[in-house]
Amino acid sequence: MEEKVGVRRGLSAAIVLGLYAGFMIAVGVAVTLEEKALTYAAYVWCLTIIISAIMLTPILAKGRKRGRADAEEDVAAIRSTLTECNEGIGRWRTLSHVRGEGMGVSISLVGASNPLLIIEKALQLSNEIRLIFRFSKTEYELRERVLPILEQKVGLSRIQRRTTSLTIVPPIVMDRGIMITRSMMLCPPLMVGGAIGFSSIAPGQPLLALAGGLAGIMLGLLVITNRGS
């Protein structure tokens, strides 16, 4: 069962998002309006925070917590999957070549007699666990041979390349919490930029500033919902 964020953290996140989005919108109001600009800007900022706290808290509170409580669970899962690849003491073994590293699991392929089999079996858990395949500096040819295989199996967008490692990140689950957070972070600055840009064409025309703001919001939504290839 997924662990929920909870009302307390949901409220805190909603307020932070409201502070950020409200500030950006307030800047746009202050720049585009001429009379009582600061008064309206302060009003919009406070109103945005209140609305965010009321409307976003129930949604964010139901979201799932990111990450895992114990990274050793991931290490144990990978070692169990790769048990049949053990080659004995002094050679490739899960106990010495599979370790936890940050938010993922590092799999060293140094000295492995069948690295492709190890990679193939580890990829079975690539949708849940961040995998880091490590190569020695003398195994550059192996890295170049493995890279197109990974690209074919998981896609370019999930591969992070380093000189001696290839990292496979789990696919991003676009739930409501992520969509809301990205929208609140990206849309307000684009909206402000659009409003300022459109209003500079004909100063003193609020409808033109409104059109620019809507254009900025639409651009932000297109960027957020675009998952690439």
C-alpha positions in Angstrom: 0.0 0.0 0.0 1.4 3.4 -0.9 2.2 5.8 1.9 0.4 9.1 1.5 1.9 12.6 2.0 -0.6 13.6 4.6 -2.5 16.8 5.3 0.3 18.6 7.2 2.9 18.2 4.4 0.2 18.8 1.8 -0.7 22.1 3.4 3.0 23.1 3.6 3.6 22.3 0.0 0.4 24.1 -1.1 1.5 27.3 0.8 5.0 27.2 -0.7 3.5 26.8 -4.2 1.1 29.7 -3.4 3.9 31.9 -2.2 5.9 31.3 -5.4 3.0 31.5 -7.9 1.5 34.5 -6.1 4.8 36.4 -6.2 5.2 35.9 -9.9 1.6 36.9 -10.6 2.0 39.9 -8.3 5.1 41.0 -10.3 3.0 40.8 -13.5 0.2 42.8 -12.0 2.6 45.5 -10.7 4.3 45.8 -14.1 1.2 45.9 -16.3 -1.1 48.1 -14.2 -0.5 51.8 -13.7 -2.8 52.9 -10.9 -2.6 51.3 -7.4 -0.3 48.6 -8.9 1.4 47.7 -5.6 -1.9 47.5 -3.8 -3.4 45.2 -6.4 -0.2 43.1 -6.5 -0.2 42.6 -2.7 -3.9 41.6 -2.9 -3.3 39.1 -5.7 -0.3 37.6 -3.8 -2.3 37.0 -0.6 -5.3 35.7 -2.5 -3.2 33.3 -4.4 -1.7 31.9 -1.2 -5.1 31.4 0.4 -6.7 29.8 -2.7 -3.7 27.5 -3.1 -3.9 26.4 0.5 -7.6 25.7 0.3 -7.7 24.0 -3.1 -4.4 22.2 -3.4 -4.0 20.8 0.1 -6.6 18.0 -0.3 -5.0 17.0 -3.7 -1.4 17.1 -2.5 -2.2 15.3 0.8 -3.5 12.3 -1.2 -0.3 12.0 -3.2 2.2 9.2 -2.7 5.5 9.9 -1.0 8.6 9.8 -3.2 11.5 7.5 -2.7 11.8 4.4 -0.5 12.0 4.1 3.2 15.0 1.7 3.0 17.4 1.6 0.0 18.6 -1.9 1.2 15.3 -3.3 -0.1 16.4 -2.3 -3.6 19.9 -3.8 -3.2 18.3 -7.1 -1.9 15.9 -7.2 -4.8 18.7 -6.8 -7.4 21.0 -9.3 -5.6 18.2 -11.8 -5.6 17.5 -11.3 -9.3 21.2 -11.7 -10.2 21.9 -14.7 -7.9 22.4 -17.1 -10.8 25.1 -14.8 -12.3 27.5 -15.4 -9.3 30.9 -16.7 -10.5 32.4 -17.5 -7.1 34.8 -16.0 -4.6 37.3 -13.7 -6.2 35.3 -13.3 -9.4 31.9 -11.5 -10.1 29.5 -11.8 -7.2 26.4 -9.9 -6.2 27.7 -9.5 -2.6 30.7 -7.5 -3.8 29.6 -6.0 -7.1 26.0 -4.8 -6.2 25.7 -2.0 -3.7 23.4 0.9 -2.8 24.4 4.2 -4.1 22.4 7.4 -3.4 18.9 6.9 -4.6 19.8 3.8 -6.7 21.7 0.6 -6.9 25.2 0.4 -8.4 26.1 -2.8 -10.4 29.8 -3.0 -11.2 30.5 -5.1 -14.3 34.2 -5.2 -13.7 35.5 -8.7 -14.2 32.2 -10.2 -15.2 32.5 -13.0 -17.8 28.9 -12.5 -19.0 28.0 -8.8 -18.4 25.2 -8.8 -21.0 23.3 -11.4 -19.0 23.7 -9.4 -15.8 22.4 -6.3 -17.6 19.4 -8.1 -19.1 18.3 -9.6 -15.8 18.8 -6.3 -13.9 16.7 -4.5 -16.4 13.7 -6.5 -15.2 13.6 -4.1 -12.2 14.4 -0.9 -14.1 10.9 0.4 -13.9 11.0 0.5 -10.1 14.7 0.9 -9.2 17.4 3.4 -10.4 20.2 1.2 -11.9 23.8 2.4 -12.3 25.9 0.1 -14.5 29.6 0.7 -13.8 32.5 -0.1 -16.1 36.3 0.1 -15.6 38.3 2.6 -17.6 39.7 -0.2 -19.6 36.2 -1.5 -20.6 35.3 1.4 -22.9 34.4 -1.0 -25.7 32.0 -2.8 -23.5 30.3 0.4 -22.5 29.9 1.3 -26.2 28.5 -2.1 -26.9 26.0 -1.9 -24.0 24.7 1.6 -24.8 22.7 0.8 -27.9 21.2 -2.2 -26.2 20.0 0.0 -23.4 18.7 2.6 -25.8 16.6 -0.1 -27.5 15.2 -1.5 -24.3 14.4 1.6 -22.2 14.7 4.6 -24.6 17.1 7.5 -24.8 15.3 9.7 -22.2 15.9 7.3 -19.3 19.7 6.9 -19.8 22.2 9.1 -18.1 25.7 8.8 -19.6 29.0 9.1 -17.8 32.5 8.1 -18.8 32.6 4.9 -16.7 28.9 4.4 -16.0 25.4 4.2 -17.6 22.4 5.0 -15.4 18.9 3.9 -16.0 16.2 6.0 -14.2 12.7 4.7 -13.6 10.0 6.2 -15.8 8.3 9.3 -14.3 4.8 8.7 -13.1 2.8 11.9 -14.0 0.3 11.9 -11.1 -1.8 14.8 -10.0 0.8 16.0 -7.5 3.6 16.2 -10.0 1.3 17.9 -12.6 0.2 20.5 -10.1 3.7 21.2 -8.8 5.1 21.7 -12.3 2.2 23.8 -13.3 2.6 26.1 -10.3 6.3 26.4 -10.9 6.4 26.9 -14.6 3.2 28.6 -15.7 3.3 31.8 -13.5 6.7 33.0 -14.9 5.6 32.3 -18.4 2.3 34.0 -17.8 4.0 37.1 -16.4 6.5 37.1 -19.4 3.6 36.9 -21.8 1.6 39.6 -20.1 4.6 42.0 -20.0 5.5 41.2 -23.6 2.0 41.7 -25.0 1.3 44.8 -23.0 4.6 46.4 -24.2 3.0 46.5 -27.7 0.2 48.8 -26.6 0.7 50.0 -23.0 -2.4 50.6 -21.0 -4.4 47.8 -22.6 -5.4 45.3 -20.0 -7.0 42.9 -22.5 -3.7 42.7 -24.3 -1.9 41.8 -21.1 -4.6 39.2 -20.3 -4.1 37.6 -23.8 -0.4 37.5 -23.2 -0.9 35.8 -19.8 -3.2 33.2 -21.3 -0.6 32.5 -24.0 2.0 32.0 -21.3 -0.2 29.5 -19.5 -0.9 27.6 -22.6 2.8 27.4 -23.4 3.5 26.1 -19.9 0.9 23.4 -20.1 2.3 22.3 -23.5 5.8 22.0 -22.0 4.5 20.1 -18.9 2.4 17.6 -20.8 5.1 16.9 -23.4 6.8 13.6 -22.4 9.2 13.6 -25.3 10.2 10.4 -27.2 
